[in-house]
Amino acid sequence: MISIEPATLAHAPALQTLFEDRDVTEHLAFPEPYPPGEMARYITTAIAGRQAGTRYVFAVIEPDGQPSGIALLKDVDARAGTGELGYAFGRAYWGGGRATAAADATAAFAFETLKLKTLRAVCGAMNLASLRVLAKLGFVEESRFDEVRTKWPEPRQQIVLRVRSFGYVPQMRPVTLTLGFDPSKLPPGVPLSAMRVLLTDPAGDTHDKSIWGKGTVDETVSFP
């Protein structure tokens, strides 16, 4: 399972390599070709933005400790309760639910930690995968506009989407369950049977899960 952590200059070399791939920056506002040292400059600016409370850039970390992309909040206005969500991954890390997980964790930070009221996102109309991610989180289309960039041969349609804190749909989260007994107190050799539990997610959907006791009082599961 991926995790996110505040981006530092230690993440810059690995992320620089990922973002030098033109396919990664194709739909993004990043320059193309991606200049040498650009990620270090970007993170340096991001660190200043975090200190000012206006920009929060996270490195997305794989289970093996390698950065696979970034997720961010920009144009954060604490007084207005607004900000803009973004994310990008190296091509080798496309798929597998990473974008959904990273966007979800970043949106949760925006709504639960920063207490923002509304998040905005801008996504290219051709970037169908990203539009699906945003839809899962509860973003809805608000408007469209044509954007011109020197790296594009012609203007491209961009979609502005928005989600309010009460419309945000959290995705997979770990849940710790306290069992009604302590499995470690069972006599030696007594096997543990699977336990069936019903979990209700924030959207109100119910999930029937089976878990196996592991000799501890608490079990952690993720849903849906």
TAWO-V337293 format. One record per residue. N is the residue number from 1. RES is the residue in one letter. OMEGA is omega as a letter, one per 40 degrees, with the letter a starting at -180 (none if undefined). BURIAL is 1 if it has 9 or more other C-alpha atoms within 8 Angstrom, else 0. Layout:
<<N	RES	OMEGA	BURIAL> <N	RES	OMEGA	BURIAL>>
This chain:
<<1	M	a	0> <2	I	i	1> <3	S	i	1> <4	I	i	1> <5	E	a	0> <6	P	a	0> <7	A	i	1> <8	T	i	1> <9	L	i	1> <10	A	i	0> <11	H	a	1> <12	A	a	1> <13	P	a	1> <14	A	a	1> <15	L	i	1> <16	Q	a	1> <17	T	a	0> <18	L	a	1> <19	F	i	1> <20	E	i	1> <21	D	a	1> <22	R	i	1> <23	D	a	0> <24	V	a	1> <25	T	a	1> <26	E	a	0> <27	H	a	0> <28	L	a	0> <29	A	i	0> <30	F	a	0> <31	P	a	0> <32	E	e	0> <33	P	a	0> <34	Y	a	1> <35	P	i	0> <36	P	i	0> <37	G	a	0> <38	E	a	1> <39	M	i	1> <40	A	i	1> <41	R	a	0> <42	Y	a	0> <43	I	i	1> <44	T	i	1> <45	T	a	0> <46	A	i	1> <47	I	i	1> <48	A	i	0> <49	G	i	1> <50	R	i	1> <51	Q	i	0> <52	A	a	0> <53	G	a	1> <54	T	a	1> <55	R	i	1> <56	Y	a	1> <57	V	a	1> <58	F	i	1> <59	A	i	1> <60	V	a	1> <61	I	i	1> <62	E	i	1> <63	P	i	0> <64	D	i	0> <65	G	a	0> <66	Q	i	0> <67	P	i	1> <68	S	a	1> <69	G	i	1> <70	I	i	1> <71	A	a	1> <72	L	i	1> <73	L	i	1> <74	K	a	1> <75	D	a	1> <76	V	i	1> <77	D	a	1> <78	A	a	1> <79	R	i	0> <80	A	a	0> <81	G	a	1> <82	T	i	1> <83	G	i	1> <84	E	a	1> <85	L	i	1> <86	G	i	1> <87	Y	i	1> <88	A	a	1> <89	F	i	1> <90	G	a	1> <91	R	a	1> <92	A	a	0> <93	Y	i	1> <94	W	i	1> <95	G	i	0> <96	G	i	0> <97	G	a	0> <98	R	a	1> <99	A	i	1> <100	T	a	1> <101	A	a	1> <102	A	i	1> <103	A	i	1> <104	D	a	1> <105	A	a	1> <106	T	i	1> <107	A	i	1> <108	A	i	1> <109	F	a	1> <110	A	a	1> <111	F	a	1> <112	E	a	0> <113	T	a	0> <114	L	i	0> <115	K	i	0> <116	L	a	1> <117	K	a	1> <118	T	i	1> <119	L	i	1> <120	R	i	1> <121	A	i	1> <122	V	a	0> <123	C	i	1> <124	G	a	1> <125	A	i	1> <126	M	a	0> <127	N	a	1> <128	L	a	0> <129	A	a	0> <130	S	i	1> <131	L	i	1> <132	R	i	0> <133	V	a	1> <134	L	i	1> <135	A	i	1> <136	K	a	1> <137	L	i	1> <138	G	i	1> <139	F	i	1> <140	V	a	0> <141	E	i	0> <142	E	a	0> <143	S	i	0> <144	R	i	0> <145	F	i	0> <146	D	a	0> <147	E	i	0> <148	V	i	0> <149	R	a	0> <150	T	a	0> <151	K	i	0> <152	W	a	0> <153	P	i	0> <154	E	a	0> <155	P	i	1> <156	R	a	1> <157	Q	i	1> <158	Q	a	1> <159	I	i	1> <160	V	i	1> <161	L	a	1> <162	R	i	1> <163	V	i	1> <164	R	a	1> <165	S	a	1> <166	F	i	0> <167	G	a	0> <168	Y	a	1> <169	V	i	1> <170	P	a	1> <171	Q	a	1> <172	M	i	0> <173	R	i	0> <174	P	i	0> <175	V	i	0> <176	T	i	0> <177	L	i	0> <178	T	a	0> <179	L	a	0> <180	G	i	0> <181	F	a	0> <182	D	a	1> <183	P	a	1> <184	S	a	0> <185	K	i	0> <186	L	i	0> <187	P	i	0> <188	P	i	0> <189	G	i	0> <190	V	a	0> <191	P	i	0> <192	L	i	0> <193	S	i	0> <194	A	i	0> <195	M	i	0> <196	R	i	0> <197	V	i	0> <198	L	i	0> <199	L	i	1> <200	T	a	1> <201	D	a	1> <202	P	i	0> <203	A	i	0> <204	G	i	0> <205	D	a	0> <206	T	a	0> <207	H	i	1> <208	D	a	0> <209	K	i	0> <210	S	i	0> <211	I	i	1> <212	W	i	0> <213	G	a	1> <214	K	i	0> <215	G	i	0> <216	T	i	1> <217	V	a	1> <218	D	i	0> <219	E	i	1> <220	T	i	0> <221	V	i	0> <222	S	i	0> <223	F	e	1> <224	P	none	0>>
